[in-house]
Amino acid sequence: MVSKEYLMIHTERVRMLDMFNLVFSSKSLAEYGFVETNNINLMIPMNISTRLLILMSLFFSIISLLFSDNAKKFEDWLEYSLNKLSLNGGFFGLLRTTFSTGSLRRPDPEAANYRSLRSFESGQVELDKNLISSLKLAMKLEQLETSSQNTSLMMLAAFASNLAYENEARIKYIVNDHLQMTFVEYFKCWNVSTKAESTRAFICYDKLEDAELIILSFRGTSKSIDWKCNLGMSFMKMGEMGRVHLGFLAALGLQDRRDIDKGFPKEYNGNKSLAYYSIRKVLYDQLKKYKNAKILVTGHSLGGALAILYTSLLVMHEEHDILKRINWVLTFGQPRVGDASFGDTMFSNVETKYIRSVYRFDIVPRVPFDLNPFVLYKHFGVCINYTNWYDGKKVKEVANKNYFNVLYCHIMFWGAVEDFFRSLPGIWTGLNGFIETLFRLFLISFPGVAFHSMKNYINATCKAKHVAP
């Protein structure tokens, strides 16, 4: 077996003939020109179901590659426009101001009152007084230590994962003023795949003196380009730990896509801010300062993948001083990150400290695809599958594991419809915004995406009082 094995899918090299061959030819994937690998013996002829899932993944990756720039411009415009509406009192307030004084308030993307597109999708959960009260209770360590599946703990992790989508000023404002915690640092780190500072995270702790709880939250899938990363199939081997998704490693600061030792050396002396090293330094500083503090690592979507992969890099580098202080790794709507060997290695290190939550038929936890015999991306550890806002249960594997099973289409559609109608009363109570509800209505046609909304995970962790064994 190749100890430094890798496989890279170069989407930009895919031709129409390759797409045709994937349907009608059973040749191995290593024979295609868009594939780069150092172990061609790994790729045996593929069956039709595997080929079709690879074709689907390539199709969505190509669409993302072709339209990512225009999609980003549209998302930025939409986000700015929604903030402009919000700042000027909504649609009618905007019209009134335009025709009366003409002095409109213009949003500042770096200001604390500037909301992300995700915030408009999930609503301003920081204004929910009942939720904030529950979160303050959750920050009492004696509550947290009782169980890694404590309801208040899950709520706190969901809130932090949702907050990671905001800009630095807004995160600092909500952490300090709403939660009455202490903001530590915001990270804008280099991602070799996107060639931009697209990896974001923040650290805060429960109180200024004698902190007992440190929270590290990674930002998830924020823009359309991130979906290319979620759907990608490229991997590399982390030595004896197993195969791991290449795109997710790149987001943490991978420096060499063919050799894990060069990709993540123990120490880094470069001039770019790389997430793994920057966050590790701050955590060491905080742990030296607060001898009794425990760490919660969390994230939604891509952020969930980074949360568990960040922990795996600490395992690889034997950073025991940090690892022994990590009490919880809680993720929401997290994609698969590695194969069964990786899962076994990580489970032996984190065991029940790691819990991932999946809401209904959320598409993201079902990618990258679990493809036999190509690469068996596998989840591991404890999974809580929420079947709606009120019911959750522990499962080993969620239903419809690769998502595109037509037998589940009607179940997914009606689930999205049910969530939409359940959200309507929130407009009158103020818990759900009108724009948030419009998002739900639009996404009924894309139920796997609708279920991925962070608001569903917040609702489920707050309202699903009992998780069945």
N, C-alpha and C positions, 0 to 999 in steps of 0.2 A: 504494500500500500504506500502511496506517495505521501510523505510526511508534510510537505508544503504544497499540498494540492490546491489548485484554484480552477475556477471556470468563470469566464466573463462573456456575457452576452452583449455584443456591440449593436445596439438597435439601429444606429445610423448606417450599418452595412447590410441590413436586410433588404432583399430584392423581392419583386413580385413572384419570381420563380421559386424562391425559398418558401413563400407562403403556400404556393401551389403544391410543392413537394411535401410539406408538412401534412397535407390532407391525404395525398395519394401515395406517398413513399414511406416505407418503414425503416429507412436507413438511420444510422445513429446520429445523434445531435452533433457529435464531434466532427462530422463530415461537412457541416455547413460552414460557409465562409464567414458568417457573422459570429461564430463561436471561437473563443480562444481558451485553450486548456493545456495543462502539462500532463494530462493523464487520459489519453484517448481510449485506453482499455476500459475506462469507467463507463463509456457510453455504448451501451448495447442497443440493438434495434428496438424501436418504441412501438407500443400498441396504439390503436387509433384514439382511445380516450386521452392518453398522455399527449399525443400530438395535437389534439384539438385544444386542450388546455394551454399548451405552449403557444399555439397559434393565437389564442385569445389574449394571453398575456403580452405577446409581441404586438398585437393589434393595438391594445390600449396604451402600451409604451410608446408606439410610433405616433399615435394620436396626441399623447402628452408632449412628445418631443416637437411635433410640428406646430402645435397650437399653444405651447406653454407661454411664449412671450405675449401673445395677444390675450390669452386667458389671464395672465398676471395684470396686464394693463386694465382689463375689464374689472377684475376683482379689486384692484386699487381704486379705480374710479367709483365702483359701487360702495366700497367702504367709506370713501371720502364723502360721497353724496349722502349716505345714511347718517354720517356724523353731522353733516351740514343741516340736514333736516332736524336732527335731534337737538342741536344747539340753538336752532331758531324756532323752536316750539312746534315742530311737526310741519306737515304740508300746508295747512291753513295759516300757521304762524309765519312760515316762509313767504307765502303770498302777501300776507298783511304787511310784513316788514318791507318787502320789495316795493310795494306800491305806496307805502306811507312815508317811510324815511329813506329807504334804499340802502341803509347801512346794515348789511348782513354780517353776522358773526362767522368768521372763517375758521375752520378746524385746523389745529396744529397737530400733525401726526405724532409728535413727541410729547404732547401734553397729557396730564393725568385724566382729563375728561374725554380723551380720544379713545373710542371703543373699537375693538377689532371686529372683523366680519363675523367671527365666531361668537362674539358677545351679542351681536344682533340676532344671531341664530338661536342662541341658548338663553337670551334674556339677561338682565342685570341681577344675577343671583346674589350679588353682594348686598342688595337692597332687601332681601328676604330676612326680616328680623328673627323669625323663628329658626331659620337655618343658622344665622350668625350666632344665636344663643347656644345652639347645639354644638357648633364648632368650638366655641369658647370652653364648653364643658369637655369636649374631646381633648383639649390641650392639657388637661390634668393627667399627668403621667400615670397615676394610679388607675385611671380609667383605661388607659391604653394598654397597660401591662397585663390585663386580665386575659386578653385573647387577641390574636392577629386578625380575627374576623369580627372584632368589635364593631358594632354599627356606627358609632360615633367616629371611630378611626377611619372607616371606609368613606364616610361623609367628608371628613377632613381631607383625605387623599383626593377625592373627586373634586372638591373645591379648589385645591391647589393645582390639580391638573388642568382645570378649566381656566384658572387665573394665568397660567403660563402662556396663553395666547395673546396676552396684552403687552403693551409697551412697558418700558422700565418705569416710567413715572407713574403709570396707573397701578402697576403691581405694588410699587412702594407705597402709594397712597392707600390702597385697599388693605395691604398687610398691616401698616402702622395705624391707620385711622379706624378701619372697620373691624379688623380682627384683634387690634391692639397687641400685635406681635411685633417682632423686630426684623426689619428687612436687612439682609446682609450684602448680597451682591447679585447683579444681573449679568449674564454671560451672553455675548455675541461672538460665536466661534466659527472658524473656517471649516467649510465642507468641501472636500476635494471634488466631489461629484457635481455639485451645483456651482463650484468656483465662486462662492460668495460666503459671507458670514451669516449663513442661514440656520445654523444650529443655535437654539436659544434655550436657556434654562435660568432658574433663579434659586437662591438659597435664603431661607429665613429661619428664625428660631422663636420659641414661645415667649421668652422674656429676656430683658436686657441683662439681668444679673442671675447667675446660677442657672443658666438655661438647661432644660432637661430634654427638650425635643428640637431636633434640627430637621428641617424639611428641604429636600432637594427635588425640584419639579422640572421636568423636561417639557418643552413645547412640542406639540404633536403636528400632524399634517395641517399646515396652515394655508398653503397655496396649491394650485392645480399641479405644479411640477412635482410636488411631494408624492402624488399618486404614482408617478413613474417609479419612484423608489419603492413604494409599497408593493407594486406588482412585479418588480424585477425578480429575476431568478439567479443572478450571478452569486457565487459564493466563494469563500476561501476557507482553508482549514486552519483552525487555531491549535496547531499541534495535536496533542492527544485529546484535547477537549472536544474535537469534532468540527463539522462544517458549519459555517455561520454566514448569514446574508451579507454580501459585500457592501451594498448600499447603506445599510444601517451602520456598519463599521466606519464607513467613510464619514458619516455625520459626526462621529466621535473623534475624528482626527487621524484616520488611517493615512499613512505616508507612503506605503508601497502596497499595491494591490495584488502582488504575487508572492510575497513572503511576509508572514505575520510577525516575525522577529524584527524585520526592518520596518514593517508597517506600524508596530507599536513597541518601540524599544522602551526599556524601563524608564529612562529619562529622556527629556526632549529639550533642546537648546535653540530651537529655531525662533524665527521672528513673528510667526503667526500664532494667534490665539487658538489652540486646539482644545476641544471640550474636555477630553479625558484628563489632560494634564492640568488645565486651568482650574477645573472643579476639584481635582484631587488636592491641589495646593491649598485651596480655601478650606476644604474639609479638615485637612491636617491642622491648620491654624485654629479652627473653631474647636476641634476636639482637644487640643492642648489647653485651650482657654477654659473649656467646660468639661471637666473630668467625668461627669455623670450623664452627659447628654447621649441620647439615643437618636438614631437616624432613620427617617422615613424617606424612601426613594419612590417617586411616583411619576406618572405620565399617562397621557391619553393618545391613542393611535400611534403614530411614529414615536411620540414621547414615551409611550409604554415600552416599545422596542428598545429605545435608548436607555431606559431605566434598568432593564434586566441585562443588557449588553454592557452597560457601564459597570455593573456589579461583576460580570464575567471577566472583564479586564482586570479588575482588582484581584479576582481569584487567580488569573494567569500570572500576575506579577507578585502574588503572595503578599498583598498589602493587608496583613492581618490586623494592624492597628485600626484600620477603617472598617474592615469586614466584621470584626467582633462587635462593633458599635451599631451596625446596620441591623435593626430589629424588624423592619418591614420593607418589602418591595411590593407595592400595590399598583397594578396597571389596569387600564380601562380601554377596551376596544383595541387591544394590542395585536399587531400582525405576528405571524410565526417568524422566529429569528434564526433557528438552527435545526440540525437533524437530531435523531434520537440519542446519539452519543453525547452531543452537547447538552441535551436535556438531562441525561443521566448524571453527567459531571456536575451540572449546576444544581440539580436537586440534592445531590450529596453534600453540597456546600450551604444551600439556603433552606432546604427542606420546606417547612410550612410557613417560613417567613415570607415566601413569595406567593401571592394570590393574584390571579388575573380575573377580571370581570368581563362578561360578554352579554350584550343586550340583544335579545331576540336573534334575528338573522343578520346582525351587523356584518357587512361584507369584509371589513378589514381583518378581523381575526381569522378569516378563512383564506387569506393570502399571506405570503406566496403559496402557491398550490402545493399540496402534498402529492407529488408525482412519482409513481413507480414505473420504471426503475431509475428515473432520471435523478432526482434528489428528493429524499423524503423529509421535507420540512415538517417538523413535529412540535406541537405544544408540549409543555410538561407542567408538573406541579398541580396545585389546587386551582380549579376553575369554578367560578360562580356564574351560572347561566340564568339571567333574568328573562323570564318569559313574558313579563309586562312590568309595569311600575310597581306592582304589589307582590309578585311572586318570584322567588329565586331558589335555585337548588344547586348543590355541588354535582358536577359531572366530570367524567374523564375525557369525553369528547363531545363537542356540540353536534347537533344534527346538521345535515347538508354541509359537510366539512369543506368542500371546495366551491360552495355557493351556487354554481350554475347547474342545479338539478331542477328540471322543469316541474317535478312533482311537488316542489315547495312554493311555486309561484303564487298560487292563490292564498296560501297561509301568510306569506310575506306581505302581499298586497293588503289583505284585511287587517293585518297587524299594524301597518302604517296608517290605515284609515281609523282604526281604533285609537291610536295615539293622537291623531289629529283632533278627533272629537273630544277626547279627554282633556286636551289642552285648551279648548274653547272657554270653559268657565274662568280660566286664569286671566283672560283679558279683562273681565269685570272686577276680579279680585286684585288685579295688579301684579300677580305673580308671573304672568306671561304677557309679553308685548305683542302688539298687532303685527309687527314685522316678523317676529319669531313664528307666529302662527301662519303667516304667509309662506315662510320657508317650509314649514311642515306640509302645507297644502301642495306646494310645488314638488316636494320630494316624495309624495305618494307614488309617483311614477317610477321612482328609484328607491324602493324600500330598503335595500341594503345600505344605501347612503343615509337615508332618513334615520335608520336605527343607530347609525354611528354618531349622531349628535350627542355632545357632552351633556346636554340637558336631560336626556334619557337616563344617563348613568347617575346624574345627581338625583333625579326623581326616584330612581330605583333604590339607591343607597339610603335615601331618606324614608321611603314609604314601604319598602319590603321588610317588614318587621322581623320575619322569621325566615331563615334560610334552611330549607329541608335538607337532611343528610342524603 
